[in-house]
Amino acid sequence: MGDKWIGVALSDELGILATAKPPLRRTAMANDVTALALMAKEWNVSEIVVGLPLNMNASVGPQAERTMALVERLRKVAVCRVTTWDERLTTRQAERLLVEQDVRREKRKKLVDGVAAALILESYLNSKARSRREETEMSDNDKDLIGSMGEDDDEIITLTDEEGNEHEFVVVDVIEVESQEYAILLPIDTDDEEEAEAVILRLEKDADGDDILVDIEAEDEWEKVAQAYEDLLEDESGDE
C-alpha cells in the first residue's frame, strides 16, 4: 500500500505463481477497502496478503500503522482471511528488477507497485510451501521416533514371569512422570470374566540406545505413576 497506489498481484489456484495486476488508485480509505474486497470476491480468492512496511529494525512506523488501519477495516468486510506479510525492501527490489530489464524510468513508476506486490505474494507463497514441507518431514520423523510404540500400531510384547511362563501384553500408552517415561501394559490372555490389571514398567535405554522396559522396584514410584495414569484417564473421560 503506497500513498497514491496499491500494488496488486494474484496467485494461481495452486498457490505457486504470483502475477502482477494493474494497481489500484487510492482515493479514500473506505473506497480503497471496498475496492479490495470486491476484487477478492471477483477473483474468488481464499486469502488476501497485505505487505506490512515495517522499519528496518522491525518496529512499526507511520506507514505500517496506516497499513494496519486498512487491514483492520478490510478484515471486517472481506469474505476471506486477511494476512499481513513483512515487505521490507520489496519496493527497492522491484525497482532493481525493472532497471535490470532496461525498463524506462517513466514506465517503472507505473509498474513498480505491481512488481512489488508480486514479490510480496511470491515470498508469502514460498514461505507457506516451506512450512508444508517441514511439517511433512516432521511428521515422518515423528513416525520413526514413535516406532513400534505408536498408538496405531498396538504394540504387542511378551513378558516372562518368575515361573518361566510367557504372557503377551499390549502397550496401551506411554506417559511421562517427572521427566521419566513409563509404559502402560494390559494383558491379552486374560479370561473374559477376569478384570485386566495394568502393568507399569519404566522405559529406559540400553547401552546401544535401544528402548528397554524395566521393573519398578520402589512402591512409592509405582503408586505415583499409577496415580498419574488414573488422573490422565479421568481427564480424558471428562473431556469426552
C-alpha positions as CSV (number, residue, x, y, z in Angstrom):
1,M,0.0,0.0,0.0
2,G,1.6,3.2,-1.2
3,D,0.5,6.8,-0.7
4,K,-1.1,7.0,-4.2
5,W,-1.4,3.5,-5.4
6,I,-2.0,0.0,-4.0
7,G,0.0,-2.6,-5.9
8,V,-2.0,-5.8,-6.7
9,A,-0.9,-9.3,-7.6
10,L,-2.7,-12.6,-7.9
11,S,-1.6,-16.2,-7.5
12,D,-2.7,-19.2,-9.4
13,E,-5.1,-21.7,-7.9
14,L,-2.3,-23.9,-6.7
15,G,-0.6,-21.0,-4.9
16,I,2.7,-21.4,-6.8
17,L,2.9,-18.4,-9.1
18,A,2.4,-14.7,-8.4
19,T,1.4,-12.4,-11.3
20,A,1.2,-8.6,-11.1
21,K,-2.1,-6.9,-11.8
22,P,-3.0,-3.3,-12.6
23,P,-2.6,-1.2,-9.4
24,L,-5.5,0.3,-7.6
25,R,-5.6,4.1,-7.5
26,R,-6.1,5.3,-3.9
27,T,-8.9,7.7,-3.0
28,A,-10.4,7.4,0.5
29,M,-9.8,4.6,3.0
30,A,-13.4,3.4,2.8
31,N,-13.3,3.4,-1.0
32,D,-9.9,1.5,-1.0
33,V,-11.2,-1.1,1.3
34,T,-14.4,-1.6,-0.7
35,A,-12.4,-1.9,-3.9
36,L,-10.1,-4.5,-2.5
37,A,-13.0,-6.6,-1.0
38,L,-14.7,-6.5,-4.4
39,M,-11.5,-7.7,-6.1
40,A,-11.2,-10.6,-3.7
41,K,-14.8,-11.6,-4.3
42,E,-14.5,-11.3,-8.1
43,W,-11.4,-13.4,-8.2
44,N,-12.7,-15.8,-5.6
45,V,-9.5,-15.7,-3.5
46,S,-9.1,-17.7,-0.3
47,E,-6.7,-15.2,1.3
48,I,-5.6,-11.6,1.0
49,V,-2.0,-10.9,1.8
50,V,-1.1,-7.3,2.6
51,G,2.5,-6.1,2.6
52,L,3.4,-4.6,6.0
53,P,6.2,-1.9,5.6
54,L,8.0,-2.3,8.9
55,N,11.1,-0.2,9.7
56,M,14.5,-1.9,9.2
57,N,14.6,-2.6,12.9
58,A,11.2,-4.4,12.7
59,S,9.5,-1.6,14.5
60,V,6.1,-0.2,13.4
61,G,6.3,3.3,11.8
62,P,3.6,5.6,10.5
63,Q,3.3,3.9,7.1
64,A,2.9,0.5,8.8
65,E,0.3,2.0,11.2
66,R,-1.7,3.3,8.2
67,T,-1.5,-0.1,6.5
68,M,-2.7,-1.9,9.7
69,A,-5.7,0.5,9.8
70,L,-6.6,-0.5,6.3
71,V,-6.1,-4.2,7.2
72,E,-8.4,-4.0,10.2
73,R,-11.2,-2.4,8.1
74,L,-10.6,-4.9,5.3
75,R,-11.0,-7.8,7.7
76,K,-14.5,-6.6,8.6
77,V,-15.8,-6.7,5.1
78,A,-13.7,-9.3,3.2
79,V,-15.2,-12.7,2.7
80,C,-11.8,-14.4,3.2
81,R,-8.8,-14.3,5.5
82,V,-6.6,-11.2,5.6
83,T,-2.9,-11.7,6.4
84,T,0.0,-9.2,6.7
85,W,3.5,-10.0,5.4
86,D,6.8,-8.3,6.0
87,E,7.6,-6.3,2.9
88,R,10.8,-4.5,3.9
89,L,13.0,-3.6,0.9
90,T,10.4,-5.1,-1.5
91,T,9.9,-1.9,-3.5
92,R,13.6,-1.4,-3.9
93,Q,13.9,-5.0,-5.1
94,A,11.1,-4.4,-7.6
95,E,12.8,-1.2,-8.9
96,R,16.1,-3.0,-9.2
97,L,14.5,-5.8,-11.3
98,L,12.9,-3.3,-13.6
99,V,16.2,-1.4,-14.0
100,E,17.9,-4.7,-14.9
101,Q,15.3,-5.3,-17.5
102,D,16.0,-1.8,-19.0
103,V,12.5,-0.5,-18.3
104,R,12.4,3.3,-18.9
105,R,12.1,5.5,-15.7
106,E,8.6,6.8,-16.7
107,K,7.3,3.3,-17.2
108,R,9.0,2.0,-14.0
109,K,6.8,4.3,-11.9
110,K,3.7,2.6,-13.3
111,L,5.0,-1.0,-12.9
112,V,6.8,-0.9,-9.6
113,D,3.8,-1.3,-7.4
114,G,2.5,-4.4,-9.2
115,V,6.0,-5.9,-9.3
116,A,6.5,-5.2,-5.6
117,A,3.1,-6.8,-4.8
118,A,4.1,-9.9,-6.9
119,L,7.3,-10.2,-4.9
120,I,5.5,-9.9,-1.6
121,L,3.0,-12.6,-2.6
122,E,5.7,-14.8,-4.0
123,S,7.6,-14.6,-0.7
124,Y,4.5,-15.5,1.2
125,L,3.7,-18.4,-1.0
126,N,7.3,-19.7,-0.8
127,S,7.1,-19.5,3.0
128,K,3.9,-21.5,3.1
129,A,5.4,-24.1,0.8
130,R,8.4,-24.4,3.1
131,S,6.2,-24.8,6.1
132,R,4.2,-27.6,4.4
133,R,7.4,-29.4,3.6
134,E,8.8,-29.0,7.1
135,E,5.5,-30.3,8.6
136,T,5.6,-33.4,6.3
137,E,9.3,-34.1,7.2
138,M,8.5,-33.6,10.9
139,S,5.5,-35.9,10.7
140,D,7.7,-38.6,9.0
141,N,10.4,-38.2,11.7
142,D,7.8,-38.5,14.4
143,K,6.6,-41.7,13.0
144,D,10.2,-43.0,13.0
145,L,10.7,-41.8,16.6
146,I,7.5,-43.4,17.8
147,G,8.4,-46.6,16.1
148,S,6.7,-49.7,17.5
149,M,5.4,-47.7,20.4
150,G,2.9,-45.8,18.2
151,E,-0.7,-45.7,19.3
152,D,-2.0,-47.0,16.0
153,D,0.4,-50.0,15.9
154,D,-1.0,-51.7,19.1
155,E,2.5,-52.9,20.0
156,I,2.4,-56.5,21.4
157,I,5.2,-57.6,23.7
158,T,5.9,-60.8,25.5
159,L,7.0,-60.9,29.2
160,T,8.2,-63.9,31.2
161,D,7.1,-64.3,34.8
162,E,9.1,-65.7,37.7
163,E,8.0,-69.3,36.9
164,G,9.1,-69.0,33.3
165,N,5.6,-68.6,31.8
166,E,5.3,-66.2,28.9
167,H,2.4,-63.7,28.7
168,E,1.5,-61.3,25.9
169,F,0.7,-57.6,26.7
170,V,-0.4,-54.7,24.6
171,V,1.2,-51.3,25.1
172,V,-1.8,-49.0,25.6
173,D,0.1,-45.9,26.5
174,V,3.4,-44.3,27.3
175,I,3.2,-41.5,29.9
176,E,5.8,-39.1,31.4
177,V,6.0,-38.6,35.1
178,E,8.7,-36.2,36.5
179,S,10.8,-36.4,33.3
180,Q,10.7,-40.2,33.3
181,E,8.7,-42.2,30.7
182,Y,6.6,-45.3,31.7
183,A,4.8,-47.9,29.5
184,I,1.3,-48.9,30.5
185,L,0.6,-52.6,29.5
186,L,-2.5,-54.7,29.5
187,P,-2.5,-58.5,29.3
188,I,-4.0,-60.1,26.3
189,D,-4.5,-63.6,27.6
190,T,-7.0,-62.6,30.4
191,D,-10.1,-64.6,30.9
192,D,-13.3,-62.8,29.9
193,E,-14.6,-62.8,33.4
194,E,-11.4,-61.6,34.9
195,E,-10.7,-57.8,35.0
196,A,-7.4,-57.0,33.2
197,E,-4.8,-55.5,35.6
198,A,-2.4,-52.9,34.1
199,V,1.3,-53.4,34.3
200,I,3.6,-50.4,34.6
201,L,7.2,-50.6,33.5
202,R,9.9,-47.9,33.4
203,L,11.1,-47.1,29.8
204,E,14.9,-46.7,29.6
205,K,17.7,-47.0,27.1
206,D,20.3,-49.8,27.0
207,A,24.0,-49.4,26.1
208,D,23.1,-49.4,22.4
209,G,20.4,-46.7,22.8
210,D,17.5,-49.0,22.3
211,D,14.3,-48.9,24.3
212,I,14.0,-51.4,27.2
213,L,11.4,-52.0,29.8
214,V,12.5,-52.2,33.5
215,D,10.5,-53.3,36.6
216,I,9.6,-50.6,39.1
217,E,11.0,-51.8,42.4
218,A,10.1,-48.8,44.6
219,E,6.5,-48.9,45.8
220,D,6.2,-45.2,46.1
221,E,7.4,-44.7,42.5
222,W,4.8,-47.3,41.2
223,E,2.0,-45.6,43.1
224,K,3.0,-42.2,41.8
225,V,2.9,-43.4,38.2
226,A,-0.3,-45.3,38.7
227,Q,-2.0,-42.2,40.2
228,A,-0.8,-40.1,37.3
229,Y,-2.3,-42.6,34.8
230,E,-5.6,-42.7,36.7
231,D,-5.7,-38.9,36.6
232,L,-5.0,-39.0,32.9
233,L,-7.9,-41.4,32.3
234,E,-10.2,-39.3,34.4
235,D,-9.2,-36.1,32.4
236,E,-9.8,-37.9,29.1
237,S,-13.1,-39.2,30.4
238,G,-14.2,-35.8,31.4
239,D,-13.2,-34.3,28.1
240,E,-15.4,-36.8,26.3
